[in-house]
Amino acid sequence: MDLEYYEILEVSRDADSGAIKKAYRKQALKYHPDRNEGDKEAEERFKLVNEAYQVLSDPQKKATYDRYGKAGLDSQGFSHFSDMNYEDIMGDLGSIFESVFGGGFSSGGFGRTTKRKSRKYPLDLETTVNIAFNEAIFGCKKEVKFTYKKPCDDCHGTGSSDGKKSTCNECHGKGQIFYRQGFMTYSQTCAKCNGTGSSIDNPCKSCNAKGYSEVDEKISVDIPEGIDNENRIRVARRGNIDEDGNRGDLYIQVGVGEDEHFVRHNDDIYIEVPVFFTQVALGDSIKVPTLRGECELELPMGAQDKQQFIFKNEGVKNVHTGRLGNMVAQIKIKYPKKLTKEQKDLLAKLQESFGIESTPHESTFEGVFDKIKNWFS
């Protein structure tokens, strides 16, 4: 079943042109081929997003679609992407991107008159660093090792020992191979030239025609207090370097280890506190560890298993706002696994001393058994 254009852009039917443009911007960036290289599902979604925008951004087409649906567009002679081949689609997307993002937006080479300069690798770089639970809570300094790419010194990033390239005879310089399957036209990156549109006759021996070399580097990074698992730290101009000397950024994804006693959820800390059944029966005051020391937990008489007690501002400092979260102490009632004869006698005497209060089930179920018998009589 075909999705409605409004569903594709995730907007309501009464959305104005500004909301439609904003939704299109978000979806187009999400499914753009540059961000989803080789992902056929994203490529198809990208086409649908642009088809939807082509209709909903045009007042006349939108009015026809709202009243008659896609069938109305066909009857009025309006074309949409399902009727076009791949090259036409790519050319049409160039004008759509220009109208939404402005003339300076790189549309990934979709325009017919301009061709984007192809990079052998993205400028931005990502690596990971693992830190202990307490290092994330209080911050630390870590040495991070990573490997970045830069143009080969011998061939200056061309991959050719003589700096010369020829047009790829497989894709004829397009960088894409187009093929038809049924009524649909598909494309894939040319395997021979890896999408560059050119071939190398005399490959550089230093880089094996890759056009770049890899350099190991290590830097000292300040891990801020309160950082959480899978947060990222951006280090400006520590990424890959291209042929023009531009350098991208390094993104460090943080992995945080677990603690034996404390469990973190966002800025709050949870801790399980084991207590003996007599402590909750009598009420007790016990010391509980916190991230920064200890505090007193006042157990009321008759506290329930898994009951939680909140200690304000004893959690993690938020990495953005600096506000402290809370610590939540959850009790777990422990019962003896074995009893001596003397302990059993003492408990029996204690139970008797409570009288009818020690057998609440008798008053609760009084008459219930007779009622159940009558159901089957």
C-alpha positions in Angstrom: 0.0 0.0 0.0 1.5 3.4 -1.1 2.2 5.9 1.6 0.6 9.3 1.3 2.9 12.2 0.5 2.0 13.7 3.9 3.0 10.5 5.7 6.3 10.4 3.8 7.3 13.9 4.9 5.7 13.2 8.4 3.5 16.3 8.3 -0.2 16.9 8.8 -2.5 17.6 5.9 -3.0 21.2 7.1 0.8 21.9 7.2 1.8 25.2 5.5 4.6 25.7 3.0 7.1 26.5 5.7 6.4 23.3 7.6 6.5 21.3 4.5 9.9 22.8 3.5 11.3 22.1 7.0 10.0 18.5 7.0 11.5 18.0 3.6 14.9 19.4 4.7 15.0 17.0 7.6 14.0 13.9 5.6 16.2 14.7 2.6 19.3 15.1 4.9 18.4 11.8 6.6 18.2 9.7 3.5 20.6 11.6 1.3 22.8 9.2 -0.7 26.0 10.8 0.5 25.0 9.7 4.0 23.8 6.3 3.1 26.2 5.1 0.4 25.2 1.7 -0.9 21.9 1.6 1.1 19.2 0.8 -1.5 16.4 1.2 1.0 17.6 4.7 1.9 17.9 5.5 -1.9 14.3 4.5 -2.5 13.1 6.5 0.5 15.1 9.5 -0.7 13.2 9.3 -4.0 9.9 9.1 -2.3 10.7 12.1 -0.1 11.6 14.2 -3.1 8.5 13.0 -5.0 6.4 14.1 -2.1 8.0 17.5 -1.9 7.8 18.1 -5.6 4.0 17.7 -5.3 3.3 19.3 -1.9 5.5 22.4 -2.5 3.6 23.2 -5.7 0.2 24.9 -4.9 -1.5 23.6 -8.0 -0.2 20.1 -7.7 -1.0 20.1 -3.9 -4.5 21.2 -4.5 -5.1 18.5 -7.1 -3.5 15.8 -4.9 -5.5 16.9 -1.8 -8.7 16.5 -3.8 -8.1 13.5 -6.1 -4.9 11.8 -4.9 -2.1 10.5 -7.2 -4.7 9.5 -9.8 -5.7 13.2 -10.1 -2.1 14.2 -10.7 -1.9 11.6 -13.6 -5.2 12.8 -15.1 -4.0 16.4 -15.0 -0.8 15.5 -16.8 1.5 16.1 -13.9 4.5 13.8 -13.8 6.1 12.4 -10.7 9.3 10.4 -10.1 7.8 7.0 -10.6 7.4 7.9 -14.3 11.0 9.1 -14.8 14.4 7.3 -15.3 17.2 7.6 -12.9 19.1 10.4 -14.7 15.9 12.5 -14.9 15.3 12.0 -11.3 18.8 13.1 -10.3 18.5 16.2 -12.5 15.2 17.1 -11.0 16.5 16.7 -7.5 19.2 19.3 -8.2 16.6 22.0 -8.7 14.5 20.9 -5.7 17.6 21.0 -3.4 18.6 24.4 -4.7 15.1 25.8 -3.9 15.1 24.4 -0.3 18.8 24.6 0.7 19.9 27.5 -1.4 22.2 27.7 -4.4 25.3 26.9 -2.3 24.0 23.5 -1.2 25.9 20.6 -2.7 23.3 18.3 -4.1 25.6 15.3 -4.4 26.2 15.7 -8.1 22.5 15.6 -9.1 22.6 18.7 -11.3 23.2 18.1 -14.9 25.6 21.0 -15.5 27.9 20.7 -12.4 29.7 17.7 -11.0 30.7 17.6 -7.3 34.3 16.9 -6.6 34.5 13.3 -5.3 36.4 12.6 -2.1 38.2 9.3 -1.5 37.2 9.5 2.2 35.1 11.7 4.4 36.8 14.5 6.3 35.3 13.8 9.6 36.7 10.9 11.6 35.3 8.9 14.5 37.0 6.8 17.1 36.1 5.4 20.6 37.5 5.7 24.1 36.5 3.5 27.1 36.5 5.0 30.6 35.6 3.7 34.0 32.3 4.5 35.7 33.9 6.9 38.2 35.9 8.7 35.4 32.6 9.5 33.7 31.1 10.8 36.9 33.9 13.1 37.9 35.7 13.7 34.6 39.3 12.7 33.7 42.0 13.2 31.1 42.5 10.4 28.6 45.1 9.7 25.9 43.2 8.8 22.6 44.9 7.0 19.8 43.5 7.2 16.2 44.5 7.0 12.6 43.7 9.7 10.1 44.1 9.8 6.3 45.9 12.4 4.3 46.9 12.8 0.6 49.8 10.6 -0.5 53.0 12.8 -0.5 54.4 11.1 -3.7 51.3 11.4 -5.9 49.7 14.3 -4.2 46.5 12.4 -3.7 45.9 11.5 -7.3 46.8 7.8 -7.0 48.8 8.1 -10.2 52.5 8.1 -10.3 52.5 10.6 -13.2 49.5 12.6 -11.9 47.5 11.6 -15.0 44.0 10.0 -15.2 41.8 8.8 -18.0 38.1 8.5 -18.3 36.8 5.3 -16.9 35.7 3.1 -19.8 33.2 1.2 -17.7 30.9 4.1 -16.6 32.2 6.7 -19.2 33.1 9.2 -16.5 29.7 9.2 -14.7 30.9 7.2 -11.7 27.6 5.3 -11.7 26.4 2.2 -13.6 22.7 2.4 -14.5 20.6 -0.7 -15.2 16.9 -1.5 -15.6 14.9 -4.0 -13.8 11.3 -4.2 -15.0 10.0 -0.6 -15.3 12.5 0.7 -12.7 15.9 2.1 -13.3 18.6 1.6 -10.7 22.2 2.7 -10.2 25.2 1.6 -8.3 28.7 2.9 -7.8 31.0 1.9 -10.6 33.2 -0.9 -9.2 36.1 -0.2 -11.6 36.6 3.4 -10.6 34.9 3.4 -7.2 32.6 6.3 -8.3 35.4 8.7 -9.4 34.7 8.4 -13.1 38.3 8.1 -13.9 40.9 5.4 -14.2 44.7 5.3 -13.4 47.1 3.9 -16.0 50.2 4.3 -13.8 49.3 3.6 -10.2 51.4 5.2 -7.4 53.5 2.5 -5.7 53.6 4.4 -2.4 49.9 4.2 -1.8 48.9 1.5 -4.3 46.8 4.0 -6.2 44.6 4.8 -3.2 45.7 8.4 -3.3 46.2 8.6 0.5 48.3 7.4 3.4 47.3 6.7 7.0 49.0 8.4 9.9 48.8 7.2 13.6 48.3 10.0 16.1 47.5 10.3 19.8 46.1 13.3 21.7 45.2 14.1 25.3 41.5 14.8 25.7 39.7 16.3 28.7 36.6 14.1 29.5 34.0 16.4 31.0 32.4 15.6 34.3 29.0 13.9 33.9 29.6 12.5 30.4 27.4 9.4 29.7 27.8 6.2 27.7 27.7 6.8 23.9 28.1 10.5 24.2 30.4 12.1 21.7 33.2 14.6 22.1 34.2 16.8 19.1 37.8 17.7 18.7 38.1 20.4 15.9 40.5 19.9 13.0 41.8 16.5 14.1 40.1 14.5 11.3 41.2 13.5 7.8 42.9 15.9 5.4 42.0 16.3 1.8 44.0 17.4 -1.3 43.2 21.1 -0.6 44.5 21.0 2.9 41.1 21.0 4.5 40.9 19.0 7.7 37.8 17.6 9.3 36.9 17.0 12.9 37.5 14.1 15.2 34.5 12.6 17.0 35.2 10.5 20.0 32.4 8.2 21.2 32.7 7.4 24.9 32.1 4.0 26.3 31.5 3.9 30.1 32.0 0.9 32.2 29.6 -0.4 34.8 29.9 -0.3 38.6 29.3 -3.1 41.0 26.9 -1.2 43.2 25.7 2.0 41.5 23.5 2.0 38.4 23.2 5.2 36.3 20.1 6.3 34.4 20.8 9.7 32.8 21.8 11.9 35.8 20.2 9.8 38.5 22.0 7.1 40.4 20.3 3.9 41.7 21.6 1.7 44.5 20.1 -1.5 46.0 20.2 -1.6 49.8 19.8 -5.1 51.4 18.0 -5.0 54.7 17.1 -7.8 57.2 13.4 -8.4 57.7 13.7 -7.4 61.4 15.1 -4.0 60.4 11.9 -3.2 58.4 9.7 -4.6 61.1 11.3 -2.5 63.8 12.4 0.5 61.7 16.1 1.3 61.6 18.7 3.9 60.6 21.5 2.6 58.3 24.4 4.2 56.5 24.2 4.1 52.7 27.1 5.0 50.3 26.7 7.8 47.8 28.9 8.9 44.9 30.7 11.4 47.1 30.5 9.8 50.6 27.6 8.5 52.7 24.2 9.4 54.0 21.6 8.1 56.6 18.6 6.1 55.4 15.8 6.2 57.9 13.7 3.0 57.4 10.2 3.4 58.6 8.4 0.6 60.4 6.8 -1.7 57.8 8.8 -0.5 54.8 8.0 -2.5 51.7 10.3 -4.6 49.5 11.6 -2.6 46.6 10.5 0.7 48.3 12.5 3.6 47.0 14.0 6.5 49.0 15.2 9.6 47.1 18.3 11.6 48.1 18.3 15.0 46.4 21.4 16.2 44.5 23.4 13.1 45.2 23.4 12.0 41.6 25.5 13.0 38.5 26.3 16.5 37.4 24.7 17.1 34.1 27.4 17.6 31.4 25.5 20.6 29.9 23.6 22.3 32.7 25.8 21.4 35.7 22.7 20.5 37.7 22.9 17.5 40.0 20.7 14.5 39.6 19.3 12.4 42.5 20.3 9.1 44.1 17.5 6.5 44.5 18.0 3.9 47.2 15.8 0.8 46.7 15.6 -1.6 49.6 15.6 -5.4 49.2 14.3 -7.3 52.2 16.3 -10.3 53.2 14.9 -13.3 55.1 16.9 -16.0 56.9 17.4 -19.2 54.8 17.4 -21.4 57.9 16.1 -21.1 61.5 17.2 -22.9 64.6 14.6 -24.4 67.0 15.1 -21.6 69.4 14.6 -19.0 66.6 11.4 -20.7 65.5 10.1 -20.7 69.1 10.9 -17.1 69.5 9.1 -16.2 66.2 6.1 -18.3 67.2 5.8 -16.5 70.5 6.2 -13.1 68.8 3.4 -14.1 66.3 1.1 -15.2 69.2 1.7 -11.9 70.9 0.0 -10.1 68.0 -3.2 -12.1 68.4 -5.6 -11.9 65.5 -3.4 -9.3 63.8 -0.9 -12.1 63.0 -3.4 -14.0 60.9 -4.9 -11.4 58.5 -5.8 -14.0 55.9 -8.5 -15.5 58.2 -10.5 -12.3 58.3 -9.8 -11.5 54.7 -11.1 -14.8 53.4 -13.9 -15.3 55.9 -16.9 -16.6 53.9 -15.0 -16.9 50.6 -14.5 -20.6 50.8 -18.3 -21.2 51.4 -19.1 -18.8 48.5 -16.8 -20.8 46.1 -18.5 -24.1 47.2 -21.9 -22.6 46.4 -20.7 -21.9 42.8 -20.5 -25.6 42.1 -23.5 -26.8 44.2 
